[in-house]
């Protein structure tokens, strides 16, 4: 992956939120998952590789990739992995230590909730546990996925809503400071609402999880109105 160790994976869905592009690593290794190529092109990003079954990318987008000599890895439609999972595998194989999943989210006429859930939960894969950071910019929402044991200090605005979800099994040793409802060495079980709709109190949010995969969701972080 040359000298950079940050991988940005661009998925399909809606156009990317401009605010979500502002502070991306300028030398990140960009991977487009299928029609994510079209969104990358529209946003002025040039991927190093395109992966997927190519059933939703435009002909113009593929021609653009071929003209630029971008690597295209085509897979059969009948496969065991989603295009997003294939892209994540590429990031791991190329030595990424920081992963950013970038998506415009579902469009107004797109009701594929299964795609959204599948993409977000794929960030909890064991293959990503060694990464320094695993995040998603999904529409206007910021997602941090913490593979325990992990501690993170997030820069936030006071008064912002955030939620903690245990999407991959119990999360143990969960501690939160800088929030309206702090936690200390707590356990969050799958399907529990214990971590839902908390609120930041200052410009720093300190989170810790000792075991499990904790998904932190911060809505309306990229240009959406409050």
C-alpha positions as CSV (number, residue, x, y, z in Angstrom):
1,X,0.0,0.0,0.0
2,X,3.0,2.3,-0.7
3,X,3.7,4.5,2.4
4,X,0.1,5.1,3.5
5,X,-1.7,2.7,5.9
6,X,-5.1,4.3,5.7
7,X,-7.7,2.6,3.5
8,X,-10.9,4.4,2.4
9,X,-13.6,2.1,1.0
10,X,-16.4,3.7,-1.0
11,X,-19.6,1.9,-1.3
12,X,-22.8,2.3,-3.4
13,X,-26.0,4.0,-2.4
14,X,-26.4,7.8,-2.5
15,X,-23.9,10.5,-3.5
16,X,-21.3,11.1,-0.8
17,X,-21.9,14.0,1.6
18,X,-19.4,16.7,0.8
19,X,-18.7,17.4,4.5
20,X,-17.7,13.7,5.0
21,X,-14.8,14.2,2.5
22,X,-13.1,17.2,4.1
23,X,-10.5,15.6,6.3
24,X,-9.8,12.3,4.6
25,X,-6.1,11.4,4.5
26,X,-4.8,12.9,1.3
27,X,-2.6,9.8,0.6
28,X,-5.2,7.2,1.6
29,X,-5.5,4.0,-0.4
30,X,-8.9,4.2,-2.0
31,X,-10.9,1.1,-2.8
32,X,-14.2,1.3,-4.6
33,X,-16.8,-1.4,-4.0
34,X,-18.8,-1.8,-7.3
35,X,-20.9,1.4,-7.9
36,X,-18.9,3.1,-5.2
37,X,-16.6,3.8,-8.2
38,X,-19.3,6.2,-9.6
39,X,-19.5,8.0,-6.3
40,X,-15.7,8.2,-6.0
41,X,-15.5,9.7,-9.5
42,X,-18.3,12.2,-8.8
43,X,-16.5,13.3,-5.6
44,X,-13.1,13.7,-7.3
45,X,-11.5,10.6,-5.8
46,X,-9.5,8.2,-7.9
47,X,-9.5,4.6,-6.5
48,X,-6.4,2.4,-6.7
49,X,-8.7,-0.7,-7.1
50,X,-12.3,-1.5,-7.8
51,X,-13.8,-4.8,-6.5
52,X,-17.2,-6.5,-6.7
53,X,-19.5,-8.2,-9.1
54,X,-19.9,-5.0,-11.1
55,X,-23.6,-5.4,-11.3
56,X,-24.4,-1.8,-10.4
57,X,-21.5,0.3,-11.5
58,X,-22.1,2.4,-14.7
59,X,-20.5,1.5,-18.0
60,X,-19.1,5.0,-18.1
61,X,-17.5,4.5,-14.7
62,X,-15.9,1.3,-15.7
63,X,-14.6,2.8,-18.9
64,X,-13.1,5.7,-16.9
65,X,-11.4,3.2,-14.6
66,X,-9.9,1.3,-17.5
67,X,-8.7,4.5,-19.2
68,X,-6.9,5.4,-16.1
69,X,-5.4,2.0,-15.6
70,X,-7.2,1.4,-12.3
71,X,-7.1,-2.2,-11.2
72,X,-10.5,-3.9,-11.5
73,X,-11.2,-7.1,-9.7
74,X,-14.4,-8.6,-11.0
75,X,-16.2,-11.4,-9.1
76,X,-19.2,-13.6,-10.0
77,X,-22.6,-12.4,-8.8
78,X,-23.1,-15.8,-7.1
79,X,-20.6,-15.3,-4.3
80,X,-20.5,-15.8,-0.6
81,X,-19.3,-12.2,0.3
82,X,-20.8,-8.8,-0.3
83,X,-18.8,-6.2,-2.3
84,X,-18.1,-4.3,0.9
85,X,-16.6,-7.4,2.5
86,X,-14.4,-8.0,-0.6
87,X,-13.2,-4.4,-0.3
88,X,-12.5,-4.8,3.4
89,X,-10.5,-7.9,2.6
90,X,-8.5,-5.9,0.1
91,X,-7.7,-3.3,2.8
92,X,-6.5,-5.9,5.2
93,X,-4.5,-7.7,2.6
94,X,-2.7,-4.4,1.6
95,X,-1.7,-3.7,5.2
96,X,-4.2,-1.0,6.3
97,X,-4.1,-0.1,9.9
98,X,-6.9,2.4,9.7
99,X,-10.1,1.8,7.8
100,X,-12.7,4.3,6.7
101,X,-16.0,3.1,5.1
102,X,-17.5,5.9,3.1
103,X,-21.1,5.9,1.9
104,X,-23.7,8.4,1.0
105,X,-26.2,6.1,2.7
106,X,-29.5,4.9,1.3
107,X,-31.2,7.1,-1.2
108,X,-34.8,8.3,-0.9
109,X,-36.0,5.4,-3.1
110,X,-33.7,2.8,-1.6
111,X,-35.2,0.5,1.0
112,X,-32.3,-1.9,1.2
113,X,-32.0,-1.8,5.0
114,X,-30.3,-5.2,4.8
115,X,-27.4,-3.6,2.8
116,X,-26.9,-0.9,5.4
117,X,-27.0,-3.3,8.3
118,X,-24.7,-5.7,6.5
119,X,-22.1,-3.1,5.7
120,X,-22.0,-1.6,9.2
121,X,-21.8,-5.0,10.9
122,X,-19.0,-6.1,8.6
123,X,-16.8,-3.6,10.4
124,X,-16.9,-5.9,13.4
125,X,-15.1,-8.7,11.5
126,X,-12.3,-10.3,13.4
127,X,-9.9,-9.5,10.6
128,X,-10.1,-5.8,11.5
129,X,-9.4,-6.2,15.2
130,X,-5.7,-5.3,14.8
131,X,-6.5,-2.0,13.1
132,X,-5.9,1.2,15.0
133,X,-9.2,2.6,14.0
134,X,-12.3,1.3,12.1
135,X,-14.8,4.0,11.2
136,X,-17.7,4.6,8.8
137,X,-19.0,7.9,7.4
138,X,-22.5,6.7,6.5
139,X,-24.5,9.6,5.0
140,X,-24.3,12.3,7.7
141,X,-23.5,9.8,10.4
142,X,-20.1,8.9,12.0
143,X,-19.6,5.4,13.2
144,X,-16.7,4.1,15.3
145,X,-16.3,0.4,15.8
146,X,-14.1,-0.5,18.8
147,X,-12.7,-4.0,18.9
148,X,-12.0,-4.6,22.6
149,X,-9.8,-4.1,24.4
150,X,-9.8,-0.6,23.1
151,X,-9.8,2.9,24.5
152,X,-10.5,6.0,22.4
153,X,-10.9,9.7,23.0
154,X,-13.2,11.4,20.5
155,X,-13.4,15.1,19.7
156,X,-17.1,16.0,19.7
157,X,-19.4,19.0,20.1
158,X,-21.2,19.4,23.5
159,X,-24.9,18.5,23.4
160,X,-24.6,15.9,20.6
161,X,-26.5,12.6,20.7
162,X,-24.6,9.3,20.5
163,X,-25.4,5.7,21.0
164,X,-23.5,2.5,22.0
165,X,-24.6,-0.8,20.4
166,X,-23.5,-4.3,21.0
167,X,-24.1,-5.7,17.5
168,X,-21.7,-8.6,17.7
169,X,-22.3,-10.1,21.1
170,X,-21.9,-8.8,24.7
171,X,-19.6,-5.8,25.3
172,X,-18.0,-6.0,28.7
173,X,-16.0,-3.4,30.6
174,X,-17.7,-0.5,28.9
175,X,-16.8,2.9,30.4
176,X,-17.9,6.3,29.2
177,X,-16.9,9.8,30.5
178,X,-17.8,13.2,29.1
179,X,-21.5,12.1,28.7
180,X,-24.7,13.0,30.4
181,X,-25.1,9.3,31.5
182,X,-21.6,8.0,32.2
183,X,-20.8,4.3,32.5
184,X,-18.2,2.5,34.5
185,X,-17.2,-1.1,33.8
186,X,-20.7,-1.8,32.4
187,X,-21.9,-4.6,30.2
188,X,-24.0,-3.9,27.2
189,X,-25.9,-6.9,25.9
190,X,-27.1,-7.5,22.3
191,X,-30.5,-6.0,21.8
192,X,-30.1,-3.8,24.9
193,X,-31.1,-0.2,24.8
194,X,-28.8,0.7,27.7
195,X,-26.4,2.6,25.5
196,X,-28.9,4.3,23.2
197,X,-29.4,8.1,23.0
198,X,-26.8,9.4,25.3
199,X,-25.5,13.0,25.1
200,X,-22.1,14.6,25.1
201,X,-21.3,17.1,27.8
202,X,-18.0,18.5,26.6
203,X,-15.8,18.5,23.5
204,X,-14.2,15.2,24.5
205,X,-15.8,11.8,24.8
206,X,-13.8,9.0,26.4
207,X,-14.8,5.5,25.6
208,X,-13.4,2.1,26.7
209,X,-14.4,-1.5,26.1
210,X,-12.5,-4.4,27.6
211,X,-14.1,-7.2,25.6
212,X,-16.4,-7.4,22.6
213,X,-17.0,-5.2,19.6
214,X,-18.7,-1.9,20.5
215,X,-20.3,0.2,17.8
216,X,-20.5,3.9,18.5
217,X,-22.9,5.9,16.4
218,X,-22.8,9.7,16.2
219,X,-25.7,11.0,14.0
220,X,-25.6,14.2,12.0
221,X,-21.8,14.8,12.0
222,X,-21.4,15.6,8.3
223,X,-23.4,18.6,7.2
224,X,-26.9,17.6,8.3
225,X,-29.1,20.0,10.2
226,X,-29.6,19.3,13.8
